[in-house]
Amino acid sequence: MSEARYRLGVDIGGTFTDATLVDEGTGQLWNAKVSSTPGDPSQGFLTVTQQILDRAALAPETLRYVVHATTVATNAIIEGKVAPTALITTEGFRDILEIARQIRPSLYDTQFEKPTPLVPRDRCFGVRERLDADGAVVTPLDETAIPHIASFIQEAGIESVAVCFLHSYLNAQHEQRAGEILRAHAPNIAISLSSEVAPEIREYFRASTTVINAALRPIVSRYLENIEARLRAQGIASELLVMQSSGGLMTFGDARSRPVFMVESGPAAGVITAAHLGESLGRRNVISFDMGGTTAKVGLVQDGTPRITKDYEVGSVAQPGSGGFRAGGYPIRTPVIDLVEIGAGGGSIAWIDPGGVLRVGPRSAGADPGPACYGQGGTEPTVTDANLVLGRLNPGYLLGGDLTLESALARAAIEEHIAKPLGLDVVKAAHSIVEIANVAMINALRLVSVQRGHDPREFALTAFGGAGPLHANRLAHEMNIPVTVIPTSPGTASALGLLVTDITYDYATTLIERVDRLEPRAVADVFTDLRQQGTAALAAAGVASDDMAFVQHVDLRYVGQSYELTLPYPDGEATGVDFGDLLHEFHGEHNRVYGHSVPGEPVETVNLRLTALGTIVKPPLLEKGAGNDALHGAERGTRRVYFGEADAFVDCPIFDRYGLGAGAVVPGPAIVEEYDSTTVIHPGYYATVDQYGTLLITRAANT
């Protein structure tokens, strides 16, 4: 098997590292899962890669693509382990990072402190230069100041520089010249220009995005270079790609120069998985629910497309992801899949606050030492420990039996830390832990659906991650979601998302003009320029012209508003665009998002956006063999499982998922076990197996 026709996706999480391998021709999948190695994430990467190649009996040279999702960029910011960075900006604006914004996450929180700037003030430099709001030069660039700054930067041991001049999104001349001088005098310093990273209005957002890119470049470069060197030493010579925050792919080389575009690399892969599965199953409206060992991530897919936002913050301690509070972190103006991420994973630790209230997360036991039941030294109770005590997990069948769980250790941890202090028995305490975690996840589901103007009853809940199927049925019940979709191999499903997305490059340019004064030709010229940039980038990444596609969007707002809505912009002849249809769509979207619209008010464009796609053939879902639709061939016996609906343990049938044929119907209460996850079917619900082996959980007719 020397033909390079296989794709490998590797997703490094806080607790486990997952891998999925696919045969491009047949769609056959292989999956593997190992514990993450926080001290050296690349070690877990290599371990799972070798394991899955051995499992599929493939040589390294058969791999065509290796696609990676990682949280290394996010973790560097959260942990404050970014590279020493400097900022060069327009004279008089060196305090832009210190001033930031005059808003706070909680209006009445007088104790709130802004996040510490990633670049301290003594590393921020102002240079004489000025452009006006139209991009015309008012004050020429003082080129003599740049060499002095370069000398200081080198002497201070600074590794990276961000350059952000006022209005450079309209005219990049000064930034480009400053970059040339810096490279000449400090050739070993990484340089990020705002006109290349985030060429959009709003100085602080542009500066913050550029600074984050600069601060991450040395960290991400070393990380990816280490992985690449070790993969090459292992005999893997394939194309190496990274998942972007927007759900597209980019090359390792692009990721090293634009790491800000991969800050939410890992969570984005899960939403892409949900979109792909939904499309394959004929369900274009889905809510993605990905619950792993450390966090739970929720995203929304409408009409087959994940919702994308440009207003995102990283490193916040005051918000549960992109959909929560604002001003608690560092803003980023790059396309990001709109998702909510909360600290409610299987390893999330249960604790009692000073007021005597039971809490769950956000602190996690992680991969080391892990939950108490892992027997690796953990003593604090986690959600996994609670599920084990409730009988929902098989102590001898985690990861197909590769990892055994100690029920006694789980009970002891819950009893000591939760049950005794609260005066509860162990089972009630365990159930309380699970329900509190569920409430946090229900709130996340509401954030991406109800609070975005969407009715969850019109969506399916696609649940995956090692812990997702354990909780999904309960969440769907509380949200009145009619059907829950559990894909095959849910524990490694996020890695599948890495293999079913396209190479993408995102471009934007600012164009502020009232729509009723807009010249279609001027807009067409801008998109033509952006398309040329995208074509060049895709060609450099090895994409054939026949595999290139382009998607256009425009940011619109009522004149006088501060923020805008993004809508598709027709891709056609320059004079053939119907602005009346575009305005009608804008008013409708404004009404859906904000609950009102003013059709008589003038509307203006703000930014034009283009996404260049290098399309990759998506492997099909494999249909499950006819098999036996009866249940007796899949029965593993029964186990005592606690359900809140019964307020008691019940004798619950246990099924082997691999023995369930297409057409099988599993009435609840029931437990369905497989290698990398466990699905809980609550009383009053039942699961059917479709032709692809997917479990579809719905409410019984008489409940």
KAQUIVEN-V441076 format. One record per pair of residues at least 12 apart in sequence whose ideal C-beta (glycine too) atoms are under 7 Angstrom apart, sorted by the first residue. I is the first residue (numbers start at 1). GAP is how many residues later the second one is. D is the distance in whole Angstrom. If there is no record, write none. Layout:
I&GAP&D + I&GAP&D
This chain:
1&57&6 + 1&58&7 + 1&61&5 + 2&59&6 + 2&60&7 + 3&59&7 + 4&57&7 + 4&58&6 + 4&59&6 + 4&60&4 + 4&234&7 + 5&18&7 + 5&19&5 + 5&20&6 + 5&59&6 + 6&15&6 + 6&16&7 + 6&17&6 + 6&18&7 + 6&52&6 + 6&56&5 + 6&57&5 + 6&58&6 + 7&15&5 + 7&17&6 + 7&57&6 + 7&58&5 + 7&60&7 + 7&492&5 + 8&13&5 + 8&41&7 + 8&44&7 + 8&55&6 + 8&58&5 + 9&58&5 + 9&486&4 + 9&487&7 + 9&489&3 + 9&490&5 + 10&35&6 + 10&38&6 + 10&39&6 + 10&58&5 + 10&485&6 + 11&58&4 + 11&255&6 + 11&258&6 + 11&483&5 + 11&484&4 + 11&487&7 + 12&24&6 + 12&29&5 + 12&32&6 + 12&33&6 + 12&58&5 + 12&59&7 + 13&23&6 + 13&253&7 + 13&279&5 + 13&280&6 + 13&281&6 + 14&22&7 + 14&279&6 + 14&280&3 + 14&350&6 + 14&352&5 + 14&353&7 + 15&21&6 + 15&277&6 + 15&278&3 + 15&279&5 + 15&330&7 + 15&332&5 + 15&351&6 + 15&352&5 + 16&17&5 + 16&18&7 + 16&19&6 + 16&20&6 + 16&276&7 + 16&277&6 + 16&450&7 + 17&17&5 + 17&19&5 + 17&27&4 + 17&28&7 + 17&31&5 + 18&15&5 + 18&473&7 + 18&474&4 + 18&476&6 + 18&477&4 + 19&12&7 + 19&13&5 + 19&29&4 + 19&30&6 + 19&33&5 + 19&473&7 + 19&476&6 + 20&472&5 + 20&475&4 + 20&476&5 + 20&479&6 + 21&31&5 + 21&35&6 + 22&477&5 + 22&597&5 + 24&40&7 + 24&593&7 + 24&595&6 + 27&592&4 + 27&593&5 + 27&594&7 + 27&595&5 + 28&594&7 + 30&22&6 + 30&25&5 + 30&26&5 + 31&458&5 + 31&461&4 + 31&645&7 + 32&16&5 + 32&19&5 + 32&20&4 + 32&23&6 + 33&366&6 + 33&458&6 + 33&459&6 + 33&643&5 + 34&13&5 + 34&14&5 + 34&17&7 + 35&332&5 + 36&331&4 + 38&328&7 + 38&329&6 + 38&330&6 + 41&29&7 + 41&31&7 + 42&184&5 + 42&185&5 + 42&188&6 + 45&182&6 + 46&184&6 + 46&188&7 + 60&174&6 + 60&175&4 + 60&176&4 + 61&174&7 + 61&176&7 + 63&173&6 + 63&175&4 + 64&174&6 + 64&175&7 + 65&173&6 + 65&174&5 + 65&176&6 + 66&165&7 + 66&170&6 + 66&172&5 + 66&174&5 + 67&174&5 + 67&176&7 + 67&182&6 + 67&431&4 + 67&432&6 + 68&174&5 + 68&175&7 + 69&174&4 + 69&196&5 + 69&197&5 + 69&200&4 + 69&429&6 + 70&195&5 + 70&196&6 + 71&194&7 + 71&195&5 + 72&148&6 + 72&151&5 + 73&143&5 + 73&147&6 + 73&186&5 + 73&189&6 + 73&190&5 + 74&189&6 + 74&190&7 + 74&240&6 + 76&140&6 + 76&143&5 + 77&135&7 + 77&237&5 + 77&238&4 + 77&253&7 + 78&237&5 + 82&36&6 + 82&133&4 + 82&134&6 + 82&137&6 + 83&76&4 + 83&77&5 + 83&132&6 + 83&134&7 + 83&135&4 + 83&136&6 + 84&73&6 + 84&74&5 + 84&75&5 + 85&33&6 + 85&34&5 + 85&38&7 + 85&73&7 + 85&75&5 + 85&76&7 + 85&77&6 + 85&126&6 + 85&129&5 + 85&130&4 + 86&33&6 + 86&37&4 + 86&39&7 + 86&67&5 + 86&72&5 + 86&75&5 + 87&32&5 + 87&36&7 + 87&37&5 + 87&75&5 + 87&77&7 + 87&124&6 + 88&37&5 + 88&39&6 + 88&61&6 + 88&73&6 + 88&75&5 + 88&90&6 + 89&35&7 + 89&37&6 + 89&75&5 + 89&76&6 + 89&118&7 + 90&36&7 + 90&37&7 + 90&39&6 + 90&40&6 + 90&75&5 + 90&76&5 + 91&35&4 + 91&36&6 + 91&37&5 + 92&34&6 + 93&33&6 + 93&73&7 + 94&30&4 + 94&31&6 + 94&32&4 + 95&26&7 + 96&107&6 + 96&108&6 + 96&111&5 + 97&20&4 + 97&22&6 + 97&27&7 + 97&110&7 + 97&114&7 + 98&19&6 + 98&23&6 + 100&14&6 + 100&104&6 + 101&103&7 + 101&226&6 + 103&223&6 + 103&224&5 + 104&223&5 + 105&213&4 + 105&214&6 + 105&220&4 + 105&221&6 + 105&222&5 + 105&223&4 + 106&219&7 + 115&200&6 + 115&214&6 + 115&215&6 + 118&93&5 + 118&94&7 + 118&97&5 + 118&212&7 + 119&92&6 + 123&35&7 + 125&24&5 + 127&15&6 + 127&18&5 + 127&19&7 + 128&14&4 + 128&17&7 + 129&12&4 + 129&13&6 + 129&36&6 + 129&45&5 + 130&36&7 + 131&35&6 + 131&36&4 + 131&37&7 + 131&39&7 + 131&40&5 + 131&43&7 + 132&35&7 + 133&34&6 + 134&36&7 + 135&32&6 + 135&35&3 + 135&36&4 + 141&33&4 + 141&36&6 + 141&37&7 + 143&34&7 + 143&38&6 + 146&32&6 + 146&35&4 + 146&36&6 + 147&34&7 + 147&38&5 + 150&32&6 + 150&35&4 + 150&36&4 + 153&33&6 + 153&36&6 + 154&32&5 + 158&31&7 + 159&30&7 + 159&31&6 + 159&59&5 + 160&29&7 + 160&30&4 + 160&54&4 + 160&55&6 + 160&57&5 + 160&58&6 + 161&21&6 + 161&28&6 + 161&30&5 + 161&53&6 + 162&30&5 + 162&48&4 + 162&49&5 + 162&52&4 + 163&12&5 + 163&15&5 + 163&16&6 + 163&28&7 + 163&30&5 + 163&31&7 + 164&30&4 + 164&42&6 + 164&43&4 + 164&46&5 + 166&37&6 + 168&26&6 + 168&27&5 + 169&26&6 + 169&30&4 + 169&31&6 + 169&32&6 + 169&37&7 + 169&341&5 + 170&340&7 + 172&23&4 + 175&18&5 + 175&19&7 + 175&20&5 + 176&17&7 + 179&12&5 + 179&14&5 + 190&24&7 + 190&27&4 + 190&28&6 + 192&18&5 + 192&21&5 + 192&22&4 + 192&25&7 + 194&12&5 + 194&13&7 + 194&16&4 + 197&12&6 + 197&13&5 + 197&16&5 + 197&61&7 + 197&63&6 + 198&12&6 + 198&135&5 + 198&136&7 + 199&309&6 + 199&310&6 + 200&133&6 + 200&308&6 + 200&310&6 + 200&407&6 + 201&309&5 + 205&126&5 + 205&128&5 + 206&127&6 + 208&122&6 + 208&123&5 + 208&124&7 + 209&51&6 + 209&123&5 + 209&124&5 + 209&125&6 + 212&48&5 + 212&118&6 + 212&120&6 + 213&45&6 + 213&46&6 + 213&47&4 + 216&43&4 + 216&44&6 + 217&39&7 + 217&40&7 + 217&42&6 + 220&35&6 + 220&36&6 + 220&39&4 + 221&35&4 + 224&28&5 + 224&31&6 + 224&32&6 + 228&12&6 + 228&24&6 + 240&12&4 + 242&13&4 + 242&20&5 + 242&23&6 + 243&19&7 + 243&22&5 + 243&25&6 + 243&26&5 + 243&255&6 + 244&17&5 + 244&18&5 + 244&21&7 + 244&24&7 + 244&260&6 + 245&16&6 + 245&17&6 + 245&18&5 + 245&19&4 + 245&20&6 + 245&23&6 + 245&89&6 + 245&90&7 + 245&91&4 + 245&92&7 + 246&22&7 + 246&62&6 + 246&89&4 + 246&90&6 + 246&91&6 + 246&258&6 + 246&260&6 + 247&21&5 + 247&24&6 + 247&25&5 + 247&59&6 + 247&90&5 + 247&254&6 + 248&253&6 + 248&254&6 + 248&255&6 + 248&256&3 + 249&252&6 + 249&253&7 + 249&254&5 + 249&255&7 + 250&253&7 + 251&290&5 + 260&72&6 + 260&74&6 + 261&73&5 + 263&51&5 + 263&69&6 + 264&72&5 + 264&73&7 + 267&30&4 + 267&72&6 + 267&74&6 + 268&69&5 + 269&225&5 + 269&228&4 + 269&229&5 + 270&18&6 + 270&20&4 + 270&27&6 + 270&194&7 + 270&224&4 + 270&227&6 + 271&17&5 + 271&28&4 + 271&30&7 + 271&35&5 + 271&66&5 + 271&68&6 + 272&34&7 + 272&225&4 + 272&228&7 + 272&229&5 + 273&191&7 + 273&220&5 + 273&221&6 + 273&223&5 + 273&224&4 + 274&12&5 + 274&14&3 + 274&27&6 + 274&188&4 + 275&26&5 + 275&29&6 + 275&31&5 + 276&221&7 + 276&224&4 + 276&342&7 + 277&185&6 + 277&208&7 + 277&210&5 + 278&23&6 + 278&26&7 + 278&182&7 + 278&184&6 + 279&25&5 + 280&341&5 + 281&204&7 + 281&413&7 + 283&177&5 + 283&202&7 + 284&19&5 + 284&20&4 + 285&16&7 + 285&17&6 + 285&18&7 + 285&173&6 + 285&174&5 + 285&175&7 + 286&15&5 + 286&173&6 + 286&174&5 + 286&176&5 + 287&13&6 + 287&158&6 + 287&161&7 + 287&162&6 + 287&169&7 + 287&172&5 + 287&174&5 + 287&175&7 + 288&13&6 + 288&174&6 + 289&172&6 + 289&173&7 + 289&174&5 + 289&179&6 + 289&183&6 + 289&186&7 + 290&174&6 + 290&175&4 + 290&178&6 + 290&204&6 + 291&54&6 + 291&174&4 + 291&176&4 + 291&177&4 + 291&180&6 + 292&53&5 + 292&54&7 + 292&173&4 + 292&174&6 + 292&175&7 + 293&52&5 + 293&53&5 + 293&54&4 + 293&173&6 + 294&51&4 + 294&53&6 + 294&70&5 + 294&72&6 + 295&46&5 + 295&47&6 + 295&48&6 + 295&49&7 + 295&50&5 + 296&46&6 + 296&48&5 + 296&49&6 + 296&145&5 + 296&148&7 + 297&42&5 + 297&44&5 + 298&41&6 + 298&42&5 + 298&146&4 + 298&147&6 + 298&150&5 + 299&38&6 + 299&39&7 + 299&40&4 + 299&149&6 + 300&148&5 + 300&149&6 + 300&152&7 + 300&154&6 + 306&31&5 + 307&31&4 + 308&27&5 + 308&28&7 + 308&29&6 + 308&30&6 + 309&13&6 + 309&27&6 + 309&29&4 + 310&23&6 + 310&25&6 + 312&20&5 + 312&24&4 + 313&13&7 + 313&15&7 + 313&16&4 + 313&17&6 + 313&18&5 + 314&15&6 + 314&16&6 + 314&18&6 + 315&14&4 + 315&15&5 + 316&12&4 + 316&13&3 + 320&20&6 + 320&21&7 + 320&22&4 + 320&124&7 + 321&18&6 + 321&19&4 + 321&20&4 + 321&21&7 + 322&14&6 + 322&16&6 + 322&17&6 + 322&18&7 + 323&15&7 + 323&17&4 + 323&124&4 + 323&125&6 + 324&16&7 + 324&123&7 + 335&171&5 + 339&109&7 + 340&104&4 + 340&107&5 + 340&108&6 + 342&98&6 + 342&102&5 + 343&18&4 + 343&19&2 + 343&21&7 + 344&16&6 + 344&17&5 + 344&93&5 + 344&96&5 + 344&97&6 + 345&19&6 + 345&122&6 + 346&36&7 + 346&37&5 + 346&38&4 + 346&120&6 + 346&121&4 + 347&17&4 + 347&18&4 + 347&19&6 + 347&23&6 + 347&24&6 + 347&35&5 + 347&37&6 + 348&12&5 + 348&13&4 + 348&14&7 + 348&16&5 + 348&34&6 + 348&35&5 + 348&89&7 + 349&12&7 + 349&14&5 + 349&15&6 + 349&16&6 + 349&31&5 + 349&32&7 + 349&33&6 + 350&31&5 + 350&32&7 + 350&68&6 + 350&83&5 + 352&66&7 + 352&69&6 + 352&70&7 + 358&60&7 + 358&64&7 + 358&74&6 + 358&78&6 + 360&23&7 + 360&73&6 + 360&76&5 + 360&77&5 + 360&80&7 + 361&79&7 + 365&13&5 + 365&15&7 + 365&17&5 + 371&13&4 + 371&14&5 + 372&13&5 + 372&37&5 + 372&38&6 + 372&41&4 + 373&12&5 + 373&15&5 + 373&32&4 + 373&33&5 + 373&34&7 + 373&36&5 + 373&37&4 + 374&31&7 + 375&31&5 + 375&34&6 + 379&34&6 + 380&33&6 + 380&37&6 + 381&32&4 + 381&33&4 + 381&36&5 + 381&37&6 + 381&52&7 + 383&50&6 + 383&51&7 + 383&54&5 + 385&25&4 + 385&28&6 + 385&29&6 + 386&28&7 + 386&44&4 + 386&47&4 + 386&48&5 + 387&47&6 + 387&83&6 + 388&17&5 + 388&19&6 + 388&22&5 + 389&18&7 + 389&21&5 + 389&22&6 + 389&25&6 + 389&37&6 + 389&38&7 + 389&41&4 + 390&40&5 + 390&41&6 + 390&44&7 + 390&251&7 + 390&252&4 + 391&248&6 + 391&249&5 + 391&250&4 + 391&251&6 + 391&258&7 + 392&78&6 + 392&249&6 + 392&279&7 + 392&286&7 + 392&288&5 + 393&12&6 + 393&285&6 + 394&279&6 + 395&12&5 + 397&276&6 + 399&276&7 + 399&277&7 + 400&275&4 + 411&15&5 + 414&12&5 + 414&15&5 + 414&16&6 + 418&15&7 + 427&215&6 + 431&211&6 + 431&213&6 + 435&209&7 + 438&33&6 + 438&36&6 + 438&37&6 + 441&30&7 + 441&34&6 + 442&33&6 + 442&36&5 + 442&37&6 + 445&30&6 + 445&34&5 + 453&139&5 + 453&140&6 + 456&23&5 + 456&24&6 + 456&25&5 + 457&23&5 + 457&24&7 + 457&25&6 + 459&22&6 + 460&21&7 + 460&23&5 + 460&25&5 + 461&14&7 + 461&15&5 + 461&20&5 + 461&23&5 + 461&24&7 + 462&23&5 + 463&21&6 + 463&23&6 + 463&27&7 + 464&23&6 + 464&26&4 + 464&29&4 + 464&30&7 + 465&25&7 + 465&26&7 + 465&29&7 + 466&25&4 + 466&210&6 + 466&211&5 + 468&22&6 + 469&17&5 + 469&21&5 + 469&208&5 + 469&209&6 + 469&210&4 + 470&208&6 + 470&210&5 + 472&12&5 + 472&14&7 + 473&207&6 + 473&208&6 + 473&209&5 + 473&212&6 + 473&224&5 + 474&208&6 + 477&205&7 + 482&216&7 + 483&213&6 + 483&214&7 + 483&215&5 + 484&213&4 + 485&209&6 + 485&211&6 + 486&193&5 + 486&208&7 + 486&209&4 + 486&211&7 + 487&207&6 + 488&205&5 + 488&206&7 + 489&187&6 + 490&186&7 + 490&187&4 + 491&185&3 + 491&186&4 + 492&184&6 + 499&120&7 + 500&118&5 + 502&111&5 + 502&112&6 + 502&113&5 + 502&114&5 + 503&35&7 + 503&38&6 + 503&40&6 + 503&111&4 + 504&107&6 + 504&108&7 + 504&109&6 + 505&29&5 + 505&32&5 + 505&33&7 + 505&107&5 + 506&105&5 + 507&23&4 + 507&26&6 + 507&27&6 + 507&102&7 + 507&103&5 + 508&99&5 + 508&100&7 + 508&101&5 + 509&17&6 + 509&21&7 + 509&98&7 + 509&99&6 + 510&96&7 + 510&97&5 + 511&15&6 + 511&94&5 + 511&96&7 + 511&97&5 + 512&92&6 + 512&93&7 + 512&94&6 + 513&91&6 + 513&92&6 + 514&45&7 + 514&88&5 + 514&90&5 + 515&64&5 + 515&68&6 + 515&88&5 + 515&89&6 + 515&90&6 + 516&86&7 + 518&61&7 + 518&87&7 + 520&54&5 + 520&55&5 + 520&57&5 + 521&53&5 + 523&85&7 + 524&50&3 + 526&82&5 + 527&25&6 + 527&81&6 + 527&83&6 + 530&80&4 + 531&19&6 + 531&79&6 + 534&16&6 + 534&76&6 + 534&78&3 + 535&13&6 + 535&77&7 + 537&75&6 + 538&74&6 + 538&76&5 + 541&73&6 + 543&71&3 + 547&67&6 + 547&68&5 + 548&64&7 + 548&65&7 + 548&66&6 + 549&64&4 + 549&66&6 + 550&60&6 + 550&62&6 + 550&63&7 + 551&60&4 + 551&62&7 + 552&16&7 + 552&17&4 + 552&19&5 + 552&58&5 + 553&13&5 + 553&14&7 + 553&15&6 + 553&16&6 + 553&56&4 + 554&13&6 + 554&15&4 + 554&51&6 + 554&54&6 + 555&50&7 + 555&51&4 + 555&52&4 + 556&30&5 + 556&47&6 + 556&49&6 + 557&47&6 + 557&49&6 + 558&40&7 + 558&43&5 + 558&45&6 + 559&43&5 + 559&44&7 + 559&45&5 + 564&42&5 + 565&21&7 + 565&24&5 + 565&25&6 + 565&28&7 + 566&43&7 + 567&15&7 + 567&18&6 + 567&19&6 + 567&22&6 + 583&20&6 + 586&17&6 + 587&12&5 + 621&71&5 + 622&70&7 + 623&68&5 + 623&69&6 + 624&37&7 + 624&38&5 + 624&67&6 + 624&68&6 + 624&69&4 + 626&35&7 + 626&36&7 + 627&34&3 + 627&35&6 + 628&33&5 + 629&32&5 + 629&33&7 + 629&34&4 + 629&35&5 + 631&24&7 + 631&33&6 + 631&35&7 + 633&26&5 + 634&21&5 + 634&22&5 + 634&25&3 + 634&26&5 + 635&18&6 + 635&20&6 + 636&18&4 + 636&19&6 + 636&20&5 + 636&37&7 + 637&17&6 + 638&13&5 + 638&14&6 + 638&15&5 + 638&16&6 + 639&13&6 + 639&15&5 + 639&32&7 + 641&28&7 + 641&30&6 + 643&26&6 + 643&39&6 + 643&40&6 + 645&37&6 + 645&38&5 + 645&39&7 + 646&37&7 + 650&19&6 + 652&17&5 + 652&18&6 + 652&19&6 + 653&17&5 + 654&17&5 + 654&19&6 + 655&15&6 + 655&17&5 + 656&17&6 + 657&15&5 + 657&16&6 + 657&17&4 + 658&16&7 + 660&29&5 + 661&28&7 + 662&27&6 + 662&28&7 + 662&29&5 + 663&26&6 + 664&25&4 + 665&21&6 + 665&23&5 + 666&15&6 + 666&20&6 + 666&21&4 + 667&19&5 + 668&13&4 + 668&14&5 + 668&15&5 + 668&16&6 + 668&17&4 + 668&18&6 + 669&12&6 + 669&13&6 + 669&14&5 + 672&15&7 + 672&23&7 + 679&16&6 + 681&16&6 + 684&15&6 + 684&16&5 + 684&19&4 + 685&12&6 + 685&13&7 + 685&14&6 + 685&15&6 + 686&12&7 + 686&14&6
